Amino acid sequence: MEDRPEHYVFLLLDNFTMLAFASALEPLRLANFASQKELYKWTTVSEDGQAVRSSSGVVIKTDGALDELSRNQRVIVCGGLNIKANATKPVLTWLRREARRGLMLGAICTAPQVLAMAGLLDDKKATIHWDNRDAFEEEFPEIDLTQNIYVIDGNRFTASGGTAPSDLMLKLISERHGPELASSVADQMIHTSIRSDRDEQRLSIPTRIGVRHPKLSTVIQMMEENIEEPISPSILASDVGMSTRQLERLFRRYLNRSPKRYYMELRLQKARNLLMQTEMSVINVALACGFASPSHFSKCYRGHFNTTPYRERGTQGVPAL
C-alpha cells in the first residue's frame, strides 16, 4: 500500500448542497484524526478558482481552478440546485480530460447529472438524489440508474444527497484502510449504522405515509411504478384482493382522499419535477405522466398547483418547447 496520502479534489458547483459536501469531506478528516496519520488530503476547486456559494448561501473559498491533476487524485463533483446550468462546457471538458487520464471520478447529490452529460456514466451503474431521478431517467434512459444511496462501479462512484456520501466515504475508507478504521470514523460522526450500497434512499412507503397497512402500501407502490400508464382503481383493487369500494374506503380512512385523487397527485408531482428539471416539452411531460391531452393536463395541473404548466416552466427560465 502506498504511504503517500490519497488526495480528493472536490469540484464545487454553484448552489452545491453543503450537507452532501460535508458528509463526503468530514470522514476523510476524521480518518486522519482516528489513525493519527495523514491518510487523506483534500482540496477544493471551482470552474474559475473563485469562491462558490452553496444553496444555503454559505460561501466557500476554493484552492484553485480546473488544473490538470496527478494520478493519485480522485475527483468528487458536488452539485445541488440548477445542476444543468452549472454543467458548463469548461467543467465537462475538464472532467472528460481527467477521465481519459484514468482518474477515479465521483459525484454526489445532483452532480451525477454532470457526469452523465459528460458521457462518463455510459455502461455504468449510478444513482442520484431521488428528487432528480425522474428527470435523469428521461434524459439518460441508457444509464443503469439505481435507487440505492451510493454506487461504486469501477472507476466511477456516485452518491445521493444528504448524509449518503458519508456512507460512501466510509466504504472507501474501509476498502483502503480496513473496517476497523471505518468504524472508528463512524463512531466519531455519531453514525450508528453504516449503510451499504444495497440500502435505498427513500423511507419505506409505510414510514412515508405514516400507516402500516400492507395492502395500502402495495397499491401505492404500484401507483408509483406506473405513472406513464396509470392503472385503473378496479385493477389495483383486484390485484390486492379487494373490491373497488373497499379500496376507496381504505384510502379515505388513512389518507383522507380517494385512490384516484392520490394517484393524480403522484402524477402531477412527477410532472412538476420534469417541468422544473428538464427541457422536455409540456406535451411530452403530459404524456410521460399519463395524460392523454395537454388541455386535460393543464386543467389538472392548474387545479392542484394554482398555475399552468407553461407558467411553471416560464418561472424556471426553461423554454416551453
N, C-alpha and C positions, 0 to 999 in steps of 0.2 A: 504493500500500500504506500502511496506517495506520502511524503512527510509534509509537503507544502499544502497550505490551506486550499480548500475548494472555494472558488470565487463566484458569487452570484451577482449578476448585474440586473438591477430592477429598472425596466423601462416604464416610467410613469407617464401615462397619457392624461391629457386634460380631463378633469372631472373623474379621476380614478377614485375607487372606493377605499377609504382609509382602513376600514376594518379588514378587508381582504389583504391589503398590503401589509399591515401589521401582523396579521395571522401567518403570513409567509416569512416575514423577516425575523420576528422575535424568537422562533425556535432555533435559528442559527446563532443568535446572541446567547441564548440560554445553553446551547450545546457547548459553546466555548466556556461559559461560566461553570457548568456542571463538570466538565472534563479538566478544567484549569489548563486548557491548551487552546491555541488558535487553530481550531479545526476549519473554521469558515471565515471568509472575508466577504464584504458586500459593498457595492457602490450603487448609486442611483444615477440614471441618465434621463434626459428628455430629448425631444427632437432637436431643439436649438441650444441645449445646455443651460437654459434658464430655469427659474423656479416654476413649479407646477402647482396649480390649485386643485385640491381634491373636491369631491362632490359635497363635502361638509363645509367647504370654504377655507379649510386649513391649507396653508401654502408650504410646500416642501422645497427647500433649496437642493438642487441636484449637484452631482460631482462632475458632470460634463455632458457632452453631446454624443451623437451616434458615431463614435470612432470604431476602428477595427479592433476586435477583441483577440485575446490569446486563447489557445486551445483548452486551457484548464478552466475557462469561464463558462458559466451557464446563464442563460437569459430567462428572465421572468417578465412577461408583459403584464402590466397592471391596468385593467380597464375599469369602467364604471358607466357613467351616463354618456349619451351621444357617441357611442362607440364607433359607428361607421364614419362619422365626421372626423374622428381622430385617427382613423386608419389612412393617414396621408401617404402620398407617393414616396417621400423620403423614408418614412417608417417601414413601409412594405419592402422597399428596395434594400434597406439595411438588414431586415430580417431574412430576406432571401439570400443575401450575400453571406451572412453568418451561417445560415443553414447549409449552403454549399461548402463552407469550410469545415463542416462536421460538428458544429457546436450543438449541444443539447438545448432545446428551446421549450419554454413553458409559457402558459398564460393562465390568468386567474380572473374570476368574476365574469365579466362580459368579454374579456380580451381574447378568448378562443376564436371569436368572430374575426379578429385581426389576422391570426394565423391562418384561418380558413381563406380569407380574402387574398392572402399572400400565396395560397396554394400549398401550404406547409402541413396541412392535415389530410391531404389526399391519401387514401388507403390506410388511414389511421382511425383508431377509436378515440373519441374525445367526449368531453362534457362541457356544459356551460350553465350559467345561472338559470334556474328553471323559468324565470320570468322572460328570458330571451330565447327559450327553447323553440317556441312556435316559429319565430322569425328565422332562426338559424336553419330549421328543418326545411322551410320553404325555399331558402336561398341556396342551401347546400345539401340537397337530398342524397347525394352520393356518399357523404361522410357518415360513418357509423357513430351516431350520437347516442350516448347513454344517459340515463338519469342518475348515475352514481355521483358521489360527492367529488371524486377525483379519478383520473385515469392516467396511467403511465403506459405508453406504447412505444417501445424502442427509444429513440432519441427525442420524443415529444412527450410532454406531460401537461395536463390541463386540470384545473380545479374550479368548482363552482364558487360562488361568493361566500360572504360571511366568514365563519370560522373554518370552513372546509380546507383552505390552504394550509392550516396548521396540521391537519391530519396527513396531508400530502407530504409536508416537510418532515414530519415525524417518521413517515415511511422511508423517505430518502436518507434521513439520519440513521435509521435502523439498518438499512442496507449497507451503508458505508462504514458505520462505527458500532453496530450491534444494537440489539433490542434493549439492553440494559441502559445505555445512554439515552435512547429514545424515551424510555420510561421515566428516567430522571428528569428529562426536559418536560415531559407531560406533567409530572408532579409539580415542577416549578410553575407551570402555567395554570395549576389547579384544573387540569384537563383530565377528568376522572375516567374517561373511557376513550381510548384511541380507536377511531373508526377506520374501517378498511375500505378498499376500493369497491367492495361489494355493497356498501351501505348507500342507500338512496338519499337524495337531497331533501325531499319534502316529507312532512309528517304523514303518518298513515291517515287514510280517509276518516276513520272513527275519531282520531285525535283532532283532525282539522275541523270536523263538523260538530265535535263535542257529543257525539252519540255513538254508542256501541251496539249497533244492530246489524248483524251480518248481511241480511237481505238488502237493507238500505245501502250499505257500503258497496255491495256487489253492483247494484243498479247505478250508483253514482260513478263507479269505475267504468262501467260500460258506456255511460254517457261521455265521460272524459276521453275515452278511447275512440269514440265515433262522433266527431264533431262535423266532419265534412259531409257525411251521410248519416244524418240523425235516425235513430231507431224509434219507432212509434211506442207510446206508453203501453199498448196492449202486448207488444212483443217483449218489452222489458219486463212487464209483469209476468208473462208466461215463462220467461227464462229463469225466474227465481221462484216459480211455483205459486204465484199469487194471481188473483183476479185484478183487473184494471181498477176496480173500485177499492180493493184492499190497498193497492199501491198508492192510490190517491190519498186515502186516509193516513197511510204511513208517512208520506211526505208532509201532509198538513200538520200531523201531530208533532213531528220532530223538527221540521224545517219551516213551518208556517207558510208554505207555498205549495202549489201543485207541482207534480213532476214536470209538466210541460213548461211551467214558468222557470223552474230551476234549470232545466236543460237550456232554455233560451238564454238565461243569464250566463251560463258557461260559454255558449257560442258567441255571445256579444263581447264577453271579456277577451276571448281569443281574437275576435275581430279588432278590438281596440289595440291589443298588443301588435297585431300586424300593421295596422294603420300608423302607429307611432314608431315602429322599429324597422319597417321595410319600405321599399318604394313600389310595392305591389299596387296595381290599380284598385280602385274601390270595387269595381266589378269582380276582379279576381279574389279580393278579400271576401266579398259576399259569397262567392262560390266555395271558397275554402272553408267557410263556416256554415255551410249547409243552407244558404238562402238561394232560392231559385231565381229571384229577380232583384235588381238593385233598388227598385222602389219599395219592395217589402222590407229589404234590409235597412234602408234609410228610415222607414217608418218605425221599425222596431228599435233601431239604434237611438233615434231621437226620443222615443218614449222612455228609454232606460237611462241614457246619459244626458238628456236635455240639450243635445246638439246633434248636428248631422255628421255623417262620416266625412263629408267634404270639408266642413268647418274644422273638424278634429284634425284632419290631415293638414289643413292650412296652418293651424297653430304650431305644427311641428316643422314647418318650413320644407316639407317634402311635397313635390308636385303631385296633384291628384290626377294621375295618368288616365 
